[in-house]
C-alpha cells in the first residue's frame, strides 16, 4: 500500500479496529502514537476492501498534491 505526505502528516489506508472495513487515516510524521485517526472528509467513506480505500487515497493525493512517503 502506498502512503502519502503533505509534509506534516502521513496519509495511509488502514483497517478499522474490530471491523473488516478500511478507510484513509492520518498521523503526524514522527508520532509514536498507535491507533488510527480517520482522515476527516465527507468523501472518506468506510469501504469493504483495502483496494477501494487505496484508490480513494491515490485520487485524494493527486488532487491535493501530496508526495509519496
PDB file of N, CA, C and O in Angstrom, chain B, residues numbered from 101:
ATOM      1  N   UNK B 101       0.846  -1.175   0.000  1.00  0.00           N
ATOM      2  CA  UNK B 101       0.000   0.000   0.000  1.00  0.00           C
ATOM      3  C   UNK B 101       0.896   1.245   0.000  1.00  0.00           C
ATOM      4  O   UNK B 101       1.930   1.294   0.666  1.00  0.00           O
ATOM      5  N   UNK B 102       0.474   2.211  -0.746  1.00  0.00           N
ATOM      6  CA  UNK B 102       1.228   3.450  -0.884  1.00  0.00           C
ATOM      7  C   UNK B 102       0.762   4.448   0.177  1.00  0.00           C
ATOM      8  O   UNK B 102      -0.436   4.615   0.405  1.00  0.00           O
ATOM      9  N   UNK B 103       1.718   5.099   0.814  1.00  0.00           N
ATOM     10  CA  UNK B 103       1.435   6.159   1.780  1.00  0.00           C
ATOM     11  C   UNK B 103       1.818   7.491   1.151  1.00  0.00           C
ATOM     12  O   UNK B 103       2.655   7.540   0.249  1.00  0.00           O
ATOM     13  N   UNK B 104       1.204   8.572   1.628  1.00  0.00           N
ATOM     14  CA  UNK B 104       1.485   9.909   1.117  1.00  0.00           C
ATOM     15  C   UNK B 104       1.749  10.861   2.275  1.00  0.00           C
ATOM     16  O   UNK B 104       1.396  10.579   3.420  1.00  0.00           O
ATOM     17  N   UNK B 105       2.376  11.991   1.962  1.00  0.00           N
ATOM     18  CA  UNK B 105       2.612  13.013   2.980  1.00  0.00           C
ATOM     19  C   UNK B 105       2.398  14.403   2.396  1.00  0.00           C
ATOM     20  O   UNK B 105       2.607  14.642   1.207  1.00  0.00           O
ATOM     21  N   UNK B 106       1.977  15.308   3.267  1.00  0.00           N
ATOM     22  CA  UNK B 106       1.869  16.718   2.899  1.00  0.00           C
ATOM     23  C   UNK B 106       2.959  17.527   3.601  1.00  0.00           C
ATOM     24  O   UNK B 106       2.945  18.757   3.582  1.00  0.00           O
ATOM     25  N   UNK B 107       3.905  16.815   4.222  1.00  0.00           N
ATOM     26  CA  UNK B 107       4.995  17.459   4.944  1.00  0.00           C
ATOM     27  C   UNK B 107       4.763  17.498   6.443  1.00  0.00           C
ATOM     28  O   UNK B 107       5.717  17.627   7.210  1.00  0.00           O
ATOM     29  N   UNK B 108       3.515  17.389   6.876  1.00  0.00           N
ATOM     30  CA  UNK B 108       3.183  17.384   8.299  1.00  0.00           C
ATOM     31  C   UNK B 108       2.580  16.047   8.736  1.00  0.00           C
ATOM     32  O   UNK B 108       2.879  15.543   9.818  1.00  0.00           O
ATOM     33  N   UNK B 109       1.735  15.488   7.885  1.00  0.00           N
ATOM     34  CA  UNK B 109       1.042  14.240   8.194  1.00  0.00           C
ATOM     35  C   UNK B 109       1.382  13.162   7.178  1.00  0.00           C
ATOM     36  O   UNK B 109       1.781  13.453   6.051  1.00  0.00           O
ATOM     37  N   UNK B 110       1.216  11.903   7.598  1.00  0.00           N
ATOM     38  CA  UNK B 110       1.292  10.747   6.715  1.00  0.00           C
ATOM     39  C   UNK B 110      -0.145  10.260   6.542  1.00  0.00           C
ATOM     40  O   UNK B 110      -0.878  10.110   7.520  1.00  0.00           O
ATOM     41  N   UNK B 111      -0.539  10.019   5.308  1.00  0.00           N
ATOM     42  CA  UNK B 111      -1.882   9.525   4.989  1.00  0.00           C
ATOM     43  C   UNK B 111      -1.732   8.107   4.465  1.00  0.00           C
ATOM     44  O   UNK B 111      -0.883   7.848   3.613  1.00  0.00           O
ATOM     45  N   UNK B 112      -2.554   7.179   4.970  1.00  0.00           N
ATOM     46  CA  UNK B 112      -2.404   5.768   4.644  1.00  0.00           C
ATOM     47  C   UNK B 112      -3.738   5.051   4.796  1.00  0.00           C
ATOM     48  O   UNK B 112      -4.669   5.578   5.405  1.00  0.00           O
ATOM     49  N   UNK B 113      -3.823   3.860   4.246  1.00  0.00           N
ATOM     50  CA  UNK B 113      -5.019   3.031   4.356  1.00  0.00           C
ATOM     51  C   UNK B 113      -4.850   2.110   5.550  1.00  0.00           C
ATOM     52  O   UNK B 113      -3.786   1.526   5.753  1.00  0.00           O
ATOM     53  N   UNK B 114      -5.905   1.985   6.336  1.00  0.00           N
ATOM     54  CA  UNK B 114      -5.845   1.111   7.499  1.00  0.00           C
ATOM     55  C   UNK B 114      -7.185   0.434   7.731  1.00  0.00           C
ATOM     56  O   UNK B 114      -8.243   0.987   7.430  1.00  0.00           O
ATOM     57  N   UNK B 115      -7.114  -0.777   8.272  1.00  0.00           N
ATOM     58  CA  UNK B 115      -8.331  -1.462   8.709  1.00  0.00           C
ATOM     59  C   UNK B 115      -8.789  -0.798   9.996  1.00  0.00           C
ATOM     60  O   UNK B 115      -7.970  -0.460  10.851  1.00  0.00           O
ATOM     61  N   UNK B 116     -10.075  -0.614  10.133  1.00  0.00           N
ATOM     62  CA  UNK B 116     -10.613  -0.018  11.348  1.00  0.00           C
ATOM     63  C   UNK B 116     -10.778  -1.113  12.399  1.00  0.00           C
ATOM     64  O   UNK B 116     -11.205  -2.225  12.087  1.00  0.00           O
ATOM     65  N   UNK B 117     -10.443  -0.796  13.619  1.00  0.00           N
ATOM     66  CA  UNK B 117     -10.424  -1.749  14.713  1.00  0.00           C
ATOM     67  C   UNK B 117     -11.763  -2.474  14.855  1.00  0.00           C
ATOM     68  O   UNK B 117     -12.821  -1.849  14.935  1.00  0.00           O
ATOM     69  N   UNK B 118     -11.693  -3.788  14.884  1.00  0.00           N
ATOM     70  CA  UNK B 118     -12.888  -4.592  15.112  1.00  0.00           C
ATOM     71  C   UNK B 118     -13.752  -4.818  13.888  1.00  0.00           C
ATOM     72  O   UNK B 118     -14.706  -5.593  13.948  1.00  0.00           O
ATOM     73  N   UNK B 119     -13.447  -4.166  12.785  1.00  0.00           N
ATOM     74  CA  UNK B 119     -14.244  -4.311  11.571  1.00  0.00           C
ATOM     75  C   UNK B 119     -13.367  -4.840  10.453  1.00  0.00           C
ATOM     76  O   UNK B 119     -12.145  -4.703  10.492  1.00  0.00           O
ATOM     77  N   UNK B 120     -13.987  -5.437   9.472  1.00  0.00           N
ATOM     78  CA  UNK B 120     -13.271  -5.798   8.244  1.00  0.00           C
ATOM     79  C   UNK B 120     -13.572  -4.715   7.230  1.00  0.00           C
ATOM     80  O   UNK B 120     -14.020  -4.986   6.115  1.00  0.00           O
ATOM     81  N   UNK B 121     -13.318  -3.488   7.639  1.00  0.00           N
ATOM     82  CA  UNK B 121     -13.573  -2.324   6.800  1.00  0.00           C
ATOM     83  C   UNK B 121     -12.334  -1.448   6.808  1.00  0.00           C
ATOM     84  O   UNK B 121     -11.537  -1.498   7.744  1.00  0.00           O
ATOM     85  N   UNK B 122     -12.173  -0.644   5.766  1.00  0.00           N
ATOM     86  CA  UNK B 122     -10.970   0.158   5.588  1.00  0.00           C
ATOM     87  C   UNK B 122     -11.323   1.616   5.365  1.00  0.00           C
ATOM     88  O   UNK B 122     -12.413   1.944   4.897  1.00  0.00           O
ATOM     89  N   UNK B 123     -10.379   2.488   5.709  1.00  0.00           N
ATOM     90  CA  UNK B 123     -10.550   3.919   5.482  1.00  0.00           C
ATOM     91  C   UNK B 123      -9.173   4.565   5.384  1.00  0.00           C
ATOM     92  O   UNK B 123      -8.162   3.973   5.762  1.00  0.00           O
ATOM     93  N   UNK B 124      -9.156   5.785   4.870  1.00  0.00           N
ATOM     94  CA  UNK B 124      -7.923   6.562   4.832  1.00  0.00           C
ATOM     95  C   UNK B 124      -7.724   7.185   6.210  1.00  0.00           C
ATOM     96  O   UNK B 124      -8.633   7.806   6.760  1.00  0.00           O
ATOM     97  N   UNK B 125      -6.527   7.011   6.756  1.00  0.00           N
ATOM     98  CA  UNK B 125      -6.199   7.538   8.078  1.00  0.00           C
ATOM     99  C   UNK B 125      -4.996   8.456   7.975  1.00  0.00           C
ATOM    100  O   UNK B 125      -4.314   8.494   6.951  1.00  0.00           O
ATOM    101  N   UNK B 126      -4.740   9.199   9.050  1.00  0.00           N
ATOM    102  CA  UNK B 126      -3.572  10.089   9.052  1.00  0.00           C
ATOM    103  C   UNK B 126      -2.926  10.078  10.425  1.00  0.00           C
ATOM    104  O   UNK B 126      -3.572   9.800  11.435  1.00  0.00           O
ATOM    105  N   UNK B 127      -1.620  10.392  10.439  1.00  0.00           N
ATOM    106  CA  UNK B 127      -0.921  10.609  11.703  1.00  0.00           C
ATOM    107  C   UNK B 127       0.212  11.585  11.439  1.00  0.00           C
ATOM    108  O   UNK B 127       0.700  11.701  10.315  1.00  0.00           O
ATOM    109  N   UNK B 128       0.623  12.285  12.489  1.00  0.00           N
ATOM    110  CA  UNK B 128       1.723  13.234  12.365  1.00  0.00           C
ATOM    111  C   UNK B 128       3.019  12.501  12.096  1.00  0.00           C
ATOM    112  O   UNK B 128       3.261  11.433  12.658  1.00  0.00           O
ATOM    113  N   UNK B 129       3.858  13.070  11.235  1.00  0.00           N
ATOM    114  CA  UNK B 129       5.171  12.494  10.971  1.00  0.00           C
ATOM    115  C   UNK B 129       5.955  12.481  12.286  1.00  0.00           C
ATOM    116  O   UNK B 129       5.986  13.483  13.000  1.00  0.00           O
ATOM    117  N   UNK B 130       6.578  11.363  12.601  1.00  0.00           N
ATOM    118  CA  UNK B 130       7.361  11.230  13.823  1.00  0.00           C
ATOM    119  C   UNK B 130       6.548  10.852  15.047  1.00  0.00           C
ATOM    120  O   UNK B 130       7.113  10.619  16.115  1.00  0.00           O
ATOM    121  N   UNK B 131       5.226  10.786  14.909  1.00  0.00           N
ATOM    122  CA  UNK B 131       4.371  10.431  16.035  1.00  0.00           C
ATOM    123  C   UNK B 131       4.572   8.969  16.410  1.00  0.00           C
ATOM    124  O   UNK B 131       4.683   8.104  15.541  1.00  0.00           O
ATOM    125  N   UNK B 132       4.618   8.706  17.690  1.00  0.00           N
ATOM    126  CA  UNK B 132       4.759   7.338  18.169  1.00  0.00           C
ATOM    127  C   UNK B 132       3.412   6.762  18.599  1.00  0.00           C
ATOM    128  O   UNK B 132       3.352   5.660  19.145  1.00  0.00           O
ATOM    129  N   UNK B 133       2.336   7.502  18.353  1.00  0.00           N
ATOM    130  CA  UNK B 133       1.002   7.036  18.717  1.00  0.00           C
ATOM    131  C   UNK B 133       0.625   5.791  17.937  1.00  0.00           C
ATOM    132  O   UNK B 133       0.921   5.665  16.749  1.00  0.00           O
ATOM    133  N   UNK B 134      -0.027   4.884  18.624  1.00  0.00           N
ATOM    134  CA  UNK B 134      -0.582   3.712  17.967  1.00  0.00           C
ATOM    135  C   UNK B 134      -2.065   3.985  17.760  1.00  0.00           C
ATOM    136  O   UNK B 134      -2.663   4.792  18.471  1.00  0.00           O
ATOM    137  N   UNK B 135      -2.640   3.320  16.800  1.00  0.00           N
ATOM    138  CA  UNK B 135      -4.048   3.540  16.515  1.00  0.00           C
ATOM    139  C   UNK B 135      -4.207   4.428  15.301  1.00  0.00           C
ATOM    140  O   UNK B 135      -3.255   5.054  14.836  1.00  0.00           O
ATOM    141  N   UNK B 136      -5.406   4.468  14.807  1.00  0.00           N
ATOM    142  CA  UNK B 136      -5.684   5.179  13.567  1.00  0.00           C
ATOM    143  C   UNK B 136      -6.621   6.347  13.807  1.00  0.00           C
ATOM    144  O   UNK B 136      -7.574   6.258  14.581  1.00  0.00           O
ATOM    145  N   UNK B 137      -6.332   7.427  13.133  1.00  0.00           N
ATOM    146  CA  UNK B 137      -7.186   8.603  13.197  1.00  0.00           C
ATOM    147  C   UNK B 137      -7.707   8.836  11.795  1.00  0.00           C
ATOM    148  O   UNK B 137      -6.968   9.267  10.910  1.00  0.00           O
ATOM    149  N   UNK B 138      -8.982   8.549  11.600  1.00  0.00           N
ATOM    150  CA  UNK B 138      -9.583   8.633  10.278  1.00  0.00           C
ATOM    151  C   UNK B 138      -9.463  10.054   9.732  1.00  0.00           C
ATOM    152  O   UNK B 138      -9.755  11.026  10.428  1.00  0.00           O
ATOM    153  N   UNK B 139      -9.030  10.159   8.475  1.00  0.00           N
ATOM    154  CA  UNK B 139      -8.926  11.447   7.800  1.00  0.00           C
ATOM    155  C   UNK B 139     -10.321  12.025   7.666  1.00  0.00           C
ATOM    156  O   UNK B 139     -11.226  11.359   7.164  1.00  0.00           O
ATOM    157  N   UNK B 140     -10.502  13.258   8.109  1.00  0.00           N
ATOM    158  CA  UNK B 140     -11.832  13.874   8.108  1.00  0.00           C
ATOM    159  C   UNK B 140     -12.148  14.468   6.734  1.00  0.00           C
ATOM    160  O   UNK B 140     -11.535  15.442   6.296  1.00  0.00           O
ATOM    161  N   UNK B 141     -13.111  13.854   6.082  1.00  0.00           N
ATOM    162  CA  UNK B 141     -13.570  14.302   4.774  1.00  0.00           C
ATOM    163  C   UNK B 141     -14.927  13.669   4.536  1.00  0.00           C
ATOM    164  O   UNK B 141     -15.130  12.504   4.876  1.00  0.00           O
ATOM    165  N   UNK B 142     -15.845  14.401   3.970  1.00  0.00           N
ATOM    166  CA  UNK B 142     -17.176  13.839   3.716  1.00  0.00           C
ATOM    167  C   UNK B 142     -17.103  12.703   2.693  1.00  0.00           C
ATOM    168  O   UNK B 142     -17.986  11.846   2.660  1.00  0.00           O
ATOM    169  N   UNK B 143     -16.056  12.688   1.857  1.00  0.00           N
ATOM    170  CA  UNK B 143     -15.914  11.650   0.839  1.00  0.00           C
ATOM    171  C   UNK B 143     -15.151  10.433   1.361  1.00  0.00           C
ATOM    172  O   UNK B 143     -15.092   9.414   0.673  1.00  0.00           O
ATOM    173  N   UNK B 144     -14.568  10.509   2.554  1.00  0.00           N
ATOM    174  CA  UNK B 144     -13.789   9.391   3.104  1.00  0.00           C
ATOM    175  C   UNK B 144     -14.735   8.398   3.766  1.00  0.00           C
ATOM    176  O   UNK B 144     -14.935   8.425   4.981  1.00  0.00           O
ATOM    177  N   UNK B 145     -15.298   7.542   2.968  1.00  0.00           N
ATOM    178  CA  UNK B 145     -16.233   6.538   3.466  1.00  0.00           C
ATOM    179  C   UNK B 145     -15.473   5.298   3.925  1.00  0.00           C
ATOM    180  O   UNK B 145     -14.379   5.013   3.437  1.00  0.00           O
ATOM    181  N   UNK B 146     -16.052   4.575   4.852  1.00  0.00           N
ATOM    182  CA  UNK B 146     -15.521   3.282   5.245  1.00  0.00           C
ATOM    183  C   UNK B 146     -15.940   2.298   4.163  1.00  0.00           C
ATOM    184  O   UNK B 146     -17.121   2.203   3.828  1.00  0.00           O
ATOM    185  N   UNK B 147     -14.961   1.556   3.608  1.00  0.00           N
ATOM    186  CA  UNK B 147     -15.243   0.651   2.496  1.00  0.00           C
ATOM    187  C   UNK B 147     -14.889  -0.784   2.863  1.00  0.00           C
ATOM    188  O   UNK B 147     -14.258  -1.036   3.889  1.00  0.00           O
ATOM    189  N   UNK B 148     -15.302  -1.722   2.014  1.00  0.00           N
ATOM    190  CA  UNK B 148     -15.143  -3.146   2.296  1.00  0.00           C
ATOM    191  C   UNK B 148     -13.756  -3.693   1.983  1.00  0.00           C
ATOM    192  O   UNK B 148     -13.334  -4.681   2.583  1.00  0.00           O
ATOM    193  N   UNK B 149     -13.034  -3.058   1.041  1.00  0.00           N
ATOM    194  CA  UNK B 149     -11.735  -3.610   0.654  1.00  0.00           C
ATOM    195  C   UNK B 149     -10.630  -2.573   0.778  1.00  0.00           C
ATOM    196  O   UNK B 149     -10.857  -1.366   0.693  1.00  0.00           O
ATOM    197  N   UNK B 150      -9.434  -3.088   0.981  1.00  0.00           N
ATOM    198  CA  UNK B 150      -8.244  -2.245   1.066  1.00  0.00           C
ATOM    199  C   UNK B 150      -8.022  -1.508  -0.263  1.00  0.00           C
ATOM    200  O   UNK B 150      -7.616  -0.346  -0.275  1.00  0.00           O
ATOM    201  N   UNK B 151      -8.288  -2.189  -1.364  1.00  0.00           N
ATOM    202  CA  UNK B 151      -8.097  -1.608  -2.690  1.00  0.00           C
ATOM    203  C   UNK B 151      -8.968  -0.391  -2.937  1.00  0.00           C
ATOM    204  O   UNK B 151      -8.511   0.595  -3.514  1.00  0.00           O
ATOM    205  N   UNK B 152     -10.223  -0.452  -2.503  1.00  0.00           N
ATOM    206  CA  UNK B 152     -11.136   0.686  -2.659  1.00  0.00           C
ATOM    207  C   UNK B 152     -10.610   1.898  -1.883  1.00  0.00           C
ATOM    208  O   UNK B 152     -10.631   3.021  -2.388  1.00  0.00           O
ATOM    209  N   UNK B 153     -10.143   1.668  -0.662  1.00  0.00           N
ATOM    210  CA  UNK B 153      -9.618   2.760   0.160  1.00  0.00           C
ATOM    211  C   UNK B 153      -8.341   3.321  -0.465  1.00  0.00           C
ATOM    212  O   UNK B 153      -8.130   4.534  -0.445  1.00  0.00           O
ATOM    213  N   UNK B 154      -7.479   2.452  -1.022  1.00  0.00           N
ATOM    214  CA  UNK B 154      -6.250   2.924  -1.664  1.00  0.00           C
ATOM    215  C   UNK B 154      -6.563   3.754  -2.901  1.00  0.00           C
ATOM    216  O   UNK B 154      -5.892   4.754  -3.155  1.00  0.00           O
ATOM    217  N   UNK B 155      -7.571   3.356  -3.674  1.00  0.00           N
ATOM    218  CA  UNK B 155      -7.980   4.143  -4.852  1.00  0.00           C
ATOM    219  C   UNK B 155      -8.398   5.549  -4.435  1.00  0.00           C
ATOM    220  O   UNK B 155      -8.016   6.532  -5.069  1.00  0.00           O
ATOM    221  N   UNK B 156      -9.188   5.636  -3.362  1.00  0.00           N
ATOM    222  CA  UNK B 156      -9.608   6.946  -2.858  1.00  0.00           C
ATOM    223  C   UNK B 156      -8.394   7.768  -2.416  1.00  0.00           C
ATOM    224  O   UNK B 156      -8.299   8.954  -2.732  1.00  0.00           O
ATOM    225  N   UNK B 157      -7.470   7.139  -1.689  1.00  0.00           N
ATOM    226  CA  UNK B 157      -6.273   7.837  -1.223  1.00  0.00           C
ATOM    227  C   UNK B 157      -5.438   8.329  -2.405  1.00  0.00           C
ATOM    228  O   UNK B 157      -4.950   9.459  -2.385  1.00  0.00           O
ATOM    229  N   UNK B 158      -5.269   7.499  -3.429  1.00  0.00           N
ATOM    230  CA  UNK B 158      -4.494   7.894  -4.611  1.00  0.00           C
ATOM    231  C   UNK B 158      -5.112   9.119  -5.292  1.00  0.00           C
ATOM    232  O   UNK B 158      -4.397  10.051  -5.660  1.00  0.00           O
ATOM    233  N   UNK B 159      -6.421   9.116  -5.456  1.00  0.00           N
ATOM    234  CA  UNK B 159      -7.113  10.268  -6.082  1.00  0.00           C
ATOM    235  C   UNK B 159      -6.979  11.517  -5.212  1.00  0.00           C
ATOM    236  O   UNK B 159      -6.741  12.613  -5.719  1.00  0.00           O
ATOM    237  N   UNK B 160      -7.133  11.344  -3.916  1.00  0.00           N
ATOM    238  CA  UNK B 160      -7.025  12.452  -2.974  1.00  0.00           C
ATOM    239  C   UNK B 160      -5.619  13.060  -3.011  1.00  0.00           C
ATOM    240  O   UNK B 160      -5.464  14.281  -3.049  1.00  0.00           O
ATOM    241  N   UNK B 161      -4.608  12.207  -2.999  1.00  0.00           N
ATOM    242  CA  UNK B 161      -3.215  12.668  -3.020  1.00  0.00           C
ATOM    243  C   UNK B 161      -2.912  13.438  -4.302  1.00  0.00           C
ATOM    244  O   UNK B 161      -2.229  14.462  -4.273  1.00  0.00           O
ATOM    245  N   UNK B 162      -3.418  12.942  -5.418  1.00  0.00           N
ATOM    246  CA  UNK B 162      -3.192  13.634  -6.690  1.00  0.00           C
ATOM    247  C   UNK B 162      -3.852  15.014  -6.681  1.00  0.00           C
ATOM    248  O   UNK B 162      -3.252  16.000  -7.110  1.00  0.00           O
ATOM    249  N   UNK B 163      -5.073  15.072  -6.196  1.00  0.00           N
ATOM    250  CA  UNK B 163      -5.817  16.347  -6.154  1.00  0.00           C
ATOM    251  C   UNK B 163      -5.163  17.347  -5.196  1.00  0.00           C
ATOM    252  O   UNK B 163      -5.139  18.546  -5.476  1.00  0.00           O
ATOM    253  N   UNK B 164      -4.635  16.863  -4.074  1.00  0.00           N
ATOM    254  CA  UNK B 164      -4.050  17.743  -3.060  1.00  0.00           C
ATOM    255  C   UNK B 164      -2.558  18.023  -3.277  1.00  0.00           C
ATOM    256  O   UNK B 164      -1.984  18.897  -2.626  1.00  0.00           O
ATOM    257  N   UNK B 165      -1.932  17.271  -4.200  1.00  0.00           N
ATOM    258  CA  UNK B 165      -0.517  17.481  -4.465  1.00  0.00           C
ATOM    259  C   UNK B 165       0.410  16.874  -3.418  1.00  0.00           C
ATOM    260  O   UNK B 165       1.531  17.346  -3.230  1.00  0.00           O
ATOM    261  N   UNK B 166      -0.060  15.816  -2.729  1.00  0.00           N
ATOM    262  CA  UNK B 166       0.762  15.155  -1.728  1.00  0.00           C
ATOM    263  C   UNK B 166       1.834  14.312  -2.402  1.00  0.00           C
ATOM    264  O   UNK B 166       1.654  13.851  -3.529  1.00  0.00           O
ATOM    265  N   UNK B 167       2.939  14.113  -1.715  1.00  0.00           N
ATOM    266  CA  UNK B 167       4.058  13.318  -2.217  1.00  0.00           C
ATOM    267  C   UNK B 167       3.997  11.914  -1.630  1.00  0.00           C
ATOM    268  O   UNK B 167       3.499  11.711  -0.523  1.00  0.00           O
ATOM    269  N   UNK B 168       4.515  10.939  -2.394  1.00  0.00           N
ATOM    270  CA  UNK B 168       4.588   9.571  -1.884  1.00  0.00           C
ATOM    271  C   UNK B 168       5.552   9.539  -0.701  1.00  0.00           C
ATOM    272  O   UNK B 168       6.605  10.175  -0.735  1.00  0.00           O
ATOM    273  N   UNK B 169       5.193   8.804   0.332  1.00  0.00           N
ATOM    274  CA  UNK B 169       6.004   8.752   1.556  1.00  0.00           C
ATOM    275  C   UNK B 169       6.827   7.490   1.593  1.00  0.00           C
ATOM    276  O   UNK B 169       7.574   7.268   2.545  1.00  0.00           O
TER     277      UNK B 169
END
